[in-house]
Amino acid sequence: MGNFGKNIALWVIIGLLLISLFNLFQGSVRENSQTKISFSDFMAQVDSGNVSEVNIQGNNVEGFFSDGRSFNTYAPNYPDLVDKLNSEGVKISAEPVSTGMHPLLSIFVSWFPMLLLIGVWIFFMRQMQSGGGKAMGFGKSKAKLLAEKIGKVTFKDVAGIDEAKQELEEVVEFLRDPQRFSKLGGKIPKGALLVGPPGTGKTLLARAIAGEAQVPFFSISGSDFVEMFVGVGASRVRDMFEQGKKNAPCIIFIDEIDAVGRHRGAGLGGGNDEREQTLNQLLVEMDGFETNEGVIIIAATNRPDVLDPALLRPGRFDRQVTISNPDIIGRDQILKVHMRKIKLAPKVDSKIIARGTPGFSGADLANLVNEAALLAARKNKRMVTSEEFEEAKDKVMMGAERRSMVMTEDEKKLTAYHEAGHAIATLHSEASDPIHKATIIPRGRAMGLVMRLPERDQYTLRVEQCMANLVIGTGGRIAEEMIFGKDKVTSGASSDIQMVTNLARKMVTEWGMSEKLGRLRYNNDSEEVFLGHSVAQSKNLSDATAKIIDEEIRKLIDDSESRCKKILSDNIEELHIVAKGLLEYETLSGDEIKNLIKGIPPSRDDFDNEDPDKKYEPSSSVPNSGRKFKPETQPNI
């Protein structure tokens, strides 16, 4: 309320000043509001003896008539004017030419520059005293003291990363009870670096530390150090550590430290690099001559490859905690944490959902649970069931359905055979992951897709798996060529071609899966471009080797296409069956595809009330996820 009252008083004063200035101008205008007459009329009034008093100011003549009325006129160069007025007995007064400005206003104008300078000086002095975030407070730290009362996060809210949590629990215990560790000669860790892909829970873990540790917790982003002024970042680092020393023992959390901790020398310029100065100051503060007892630095990044080696050494970051995507047990634990916050149906099993979401991060799983809750709310359900979780999983994995996208029958038929080609190639490739779902409903940026899911978490790829992925990737285009001819092939296989090319190149240049080229790495690190090292890079491939690499990549893709053509030619009937099934039902699961090949049609709840003898025709150009309209109710499109 104090700041609010000050602001109100300031605006009141400004309003009063504006009103007074307006009145001054209006007063000067009123003073000049005499009757304007011509010079000839003025001379006629003088001759008539009707003018009692005049005031001559240059060529301007003001005065009063005998009846008290005021007037003014402009007099030309008339040398006998004064003599004429004297002869008629008119009282004459004279003044020098002035600007016509009000005296108070003229004083204000003359003193305005000095008053402005004094005001600016007072403003800057107050801002310098008030500290960070304001003018002249550039060098103040932007670290925020975290004290959450509502929405507090603890270690109970963090699941799926038990090893990382255990590493940081020790830090919290050290802060709570340092005697327990120091009696054996142990020292408190100076820093911990959290490394992992996006969405794995690094920031959430830091928030849990803030909730568990009963010590001050400062939070700042790596980008908050760097400003447009040189030296500001280093000043903010110094100020941040000074705040930490005053509140020791405390924890300082720096999120996205790669913004300020990149390799030095990347700028390839002089030493006046703002980011490098900030990093140097950070290195000195973390492990310099001054002791920072009780100040623990916790940093998080998903780009550990670009960090400066001096920042990673023990003494600065004593612990490097790697947080990876959770396994099936971790995903189950994370789902249970998020499911506690929603109204869950009794038959929902988190283990089944965890088994069907390999490669999901913690953020993906949180989004999955939230999407399921939103879908249930959209259907006006009281609880979230397994059906909503399945729909949410498809939405997160494959993208939202684009039902409004109008496709012609020819486009729909071509898409069906394209996806059927992928599906048949998957079924007849032993090393491939099983099919999760195939659809010709446009999802995300795809016209249709075949989704595969591994039966278990995979951390490496075998040669046979890579070859199977190449065969499956070429299946869509091969099916289009076999059914419609080469002239009818579309651009829909661009993403397949990109995937196949990238995979084949990695097999040859990075993974040593080419017999001709051997177990050598031929690929350069693309990240070095951002570090400024690309200027000093030398070409480590000869033209002959590059030619062999291109030949090997082409050979892998050609062999895959040959194998895929044989698979589709030998199973052409299955291709037609799956394509017709996709045209009819538009979305098929992996089990439904296998049963369809065996002659067992999929069961749809929507068809139970329909005529069982009715033969369902392919749907209209607008995909409708399997629901078929009766002839009398089918809309005109």
Long-range contacts (C-beta under 8 A, 24 or more apart in sequence): 21-105, 21-108, 24-102, 24-104, 24-105, 25-102, 25-105, 27-102, 28-100, 28-101, 28-102, 28-105, 32-72, 32-100, 34-62, 34-70, 34-71, 34-72, 35-69, 35-70, 35-71, 35-72, 36-71, 36-72, 36-73, 37-71, 37-72, 37-73, 38-73, 39-73, 39-74, 39-75, 39-76, 39-78, 41-73, 42-71, 42-73, 42-75, 43-84, 46-84, 46-85, 46-88, 46-90, 47-88, 49-88, 49-89, 51-85, 51-88, 51-90, 52-90, 52-91, 53-90, 53-91, 53-93, 54-85, 54-90, 54-91, 54-92, 54-93, 55-93, 55-94, 55-95, 56-81, 56-82, 56-92, 56-93, 56-94, 56-95, 57-94, 57-95, 57-96, 57-97, 57-98, 58-96, 58-97, 63-90, 132-239, 138-227, 138-229, 138-232, 138-235, 139-231, 139-232, 139-235, 139-236, 139-238, 139-239, 140-235, 140-236, 140-239, 141-220, 141-236, 141-237, 141-239, 141-240, 141-243, 142-220, 142-224, 142-236, 143-218, 143-219, 143-220, 143-224, 143-240, 143-243, 143-252, 144-218, 144-219, 144-220, 145-216, 145-217, 145-218, 145-247, 146-207, 146-210, 146-217, 146-218, 146-219, 147-217, 148-207, 148-210, 148-211, 152-211, 153-204, 153-207, 153-208, 153-210, 153-211, 154-208, 154-211, 154-212, 155-208, 155-211, 155-212, 157-204, 157-208, 157-337, 158-201, 158-204, 158-205, 158-208, 158-337, 159-330, 159-333, 159-334, 159-336, 159-337, 160-201, 160-326, 160-329, 160-330, 160-331, 160-333, 160-334, 160-362, 161-200, 161-201, 161-205, 161-323, 161-326, 161-330, 161-362, 162-330, 163-321, 164-194, 164-205, 164-321, 164-322, 164-323, 165-205, 165-208, 167-192, 167-319, 167-321, 168-192, 168-205, 168-209, 168-298, 168-321, 169-212, 171-209, 171-213, 171-251, 171-296, 171-298, 172-209, 172-212, 172-213, 175-213, 175-214, 175-215, 175-249, 175-251, 175-296, 176-213, 176-214, 178-249, 188-249, 188-293, 188-294, 188-296, 189-296, 189-318, 189-319, 190-286, 190-287, 190-292, 190-295, 190-296, 190-297, 190-315, 190-316, 190-317, 190-318, 191-286, 191-296, 191-297, 191-298, 191-299, 191-316, 191-317, 191-318, 191-319, 192-296, 192-297, 192-298, 192-299, 192-317, 192-318, 192-319, 192-320, 192-321, 193-257, 193-298, 193-299, 193-300, 193-301, 193-304, 193-312, 193-317, 193-319, 193-320, 193-321, 194-298, 194-299, 194-300, 194-301, 194-321, 194-323, 195-300, 195-301, 195-302, 195-304, 195-320, 195-321, 195-322, 195-323, 196-302, 196-322, 196-323, 196-324, 197-302, 197-324, 197-325, 197-361, 198-302, 198-361, 198-363, 199-361, 199-362, 199-363, 199-364, 200-323, 200-324, 200-325, 200-326, 200-361, 200-362, 200-363, 201-323, 201-361, 201-362, 201-363, 202-255, 202-300, 202-302, 202-323, 203-255, 203-300, 204-362, 205-323, 206-253, 206-255, 206-298, 206-300, 209-251, 209-253, 209-298, 210-251, 210-253, 213-251, 215-247, 215-249, 215-250, 215-251, 216-247, 216-250, 216-251, 217-250, 217-251, 217-253, 218-243, 218-244, 218-247, 218-250, 218-251, 218-252, 218-253, 219-253, 219-255, 220-252, 220-253, 220-254, 220-255, 221-254, 221-255, 221-256, 221-259, 222-254, 222-255, 222-256, 222-257, 222-258, 222-259, 222-260, 222-261, 223-256, 223-259, 223-260, 225-259, 225-260, 225-278, 226-259, 226-260, 226-274, 226-275, 226-278, 227-274, 229-274, 230-272, 230-274, 230-277, 231-274, 231-277, 232-274, 233-260, 233-274, 233-275, 233-277, 233-278, 233-281, 234-277, 234-278, 234-280, 234-281, 236-278, 237-278, 237-281, 237-282, 237-285, 238-281, 238-285, 241-285, 241-292, 241-295, 244-292, 244-295, 245-292, 245-294, 245-295, 248-292, 248-293, 248-294, 248-295, 249-294, 249-295, 249-296, 250-294, 250-295, 250-296, 251-296, 251-298, 252-295, 252-296, 252-297, 252-298, 253-298, 253-299, 253-300, 254-297, 254-298, 254-299, 254-300, 255-299, 255-300, 256-300, 256-301, 257-299, 257-300, 257-301, 257-307, 257-311, 258-301, 258-302, 258-303, 258-304, 258-306, 258-307, 261-299, 261-301, 261-307, 261-308, 261-311, 262-306, 262-307, 262-308, 262-530, 262-531, 263-306, 263-307, 263-308, 263-531, 263-532, 263-533, 264-308, 265-532, 266-530, 266-531, 266-532, 266-533, 267-532, 268-532, 268-535, 279-308, 279-311, 282-311, 283-310, 283-311, 283-316, 286-315, 286-316, 287-315, 287-316, 305-527, 306-527, 306-530, 306-531, 325-359, 325-360, 325-361, 326-360, 326-361, 326-362, 327-457, 328-354, 328-355, 328-358, 328-456, 328-457, 329-354, 331-357, 331-360, 331-365, 334-362, 334-365, 334-366, 335-365, 335-368, 335-369, 338-365, 338-366, 338-369, 338-370, 339-369, 341-369, 342-369, 342-372, 342-373, 342-384, 343-382, 343-383, 343-384, 344-383, 344-384, 345-383, 345-384, 345-385, 345-386, 347-385, 347-386, 348-384, 348-385, 348-386, 348-389, 349-386, 352-386, 353-389, 353-393, 356-393, 356-436, 356-453, 357-393, 358-453, 358-454, 358-456, 358-457, 358-458, 359-457, 364-396, 367-396, 368-392, 368-393, 368-396, 371-395, 371-396, 394-437, 394-443, 394-451, 397-451, 398-437, 398-439, 398-443, 398-444, 398-446, 398-449, 398-451, 399-443, 399-444, 399-445, 399-446, 400-443, 400-444, 401-441, 401-442, 401-443, 401-623, 401-625, 402-441, 402-442, 402-443, 402-444, 403-441, 403-622, 403-623, 403-624, 403-625, 404-622, 405-442, 405-622, 405-623, 406-621, 406-622, 406-637, 407-442, 407-447, 407-621, 407-622, 407-623, 408-621, 409-618, 409-621, 411-447, 412-440, 412-583, 412-618, 412-621, 412-623, 413-579, 413-583, 414-480, 414-484, 414-488, 414-490, 414-492, 415-440, 415-447, 415-448, 415-492, 416-440, 416-448, 416-579, 416-580, 416-582, 416-583, 417-479, 417-480, 417-483, 417-484, 417-575, 417-579, 418-448, 418-476, 418-477, 418-479, 418-480, 418-492, 418-493, 419-448, 419-449, 419-450, 419-476, 419-579, 419-582, 420-479, 420-575, 420-576, 420-578, 420-579, 420-582, 421-475, 421-476, 421-477, 421-478, 421-479, 421-480, 421-564, 421-568, 421-575, 422-450, 422-472, 422-475, 422-476, 422-479, 423-450, 423-475, 423-578, 423-593, 424-475, 424-479, 424-567, 424-568, 424-571, 424-574, 424-575, 424-578, 425-471, 425-472, 425-474, 425-475, 425-564, 425-567, 425-568, 426-450, 426-452, 426-472, 426-475, 427-574, 427-593, 427-594, 427-597, 428-567, 428-571, 429-468, 429-471, 429-472, 429-567, 430-464, 430-468, 431-462, 431-464, 431-465, 431-467, 431-468, 432-465, 432-468, 432-469, 432-472, 434-590, 435-589, 435-590, 435-593, 436-589, 436-590, 437-587, 437-588, 437-589, 437-590, 438-578, 438-582, 438-587, 438-588, 438-589, 438-590, 438-593, 439-582, 439-586, 439-587, 439-588, 440-582, 440-583, 440-586, 440-587, 440-623, 441-586, 441-587, 441-623, 441-625, 442-623, 446-495, 447-492, 448-582, 461-511, 463-507, 463-513, 466-503, 466-507, 466-511, 466-513, 467-556, 467-560, 467-563, 469-499, 469-503, 470-500, 470-503, 470-504, 470-556, 470-557, 470-560, 471-560, 471-563, 471-564, 471-567, 472-564, 473-497, 473-499, 473-500, 473-503, 473-560, 474-500, 474-557, 474-560, 474-561, 474-564, 475-564, 475-567, 475-568, 478-561, 478-564, 478-565, 478-568, 479-568, 479-575, 482-565, 482-568, 482-569, 482-572, 482-575, 483-575, 483-579, 500-557, 500-560, 501-553, 501-557, 504-553, 504-556, 504-557, 505-549, 505-553, 507-556, 508-549, 508-552, 508-553, 508-556, 509-549, 514-552, 516-548, 516-552, 517-545, 517-548, 517-549, 517-552, 522-549, 583-618, 583-619, 584-616, 584-618, 584-619, 585-626, 586-619, 586-623, 586-624, 586-625, 586-626, 587-625, 587-626
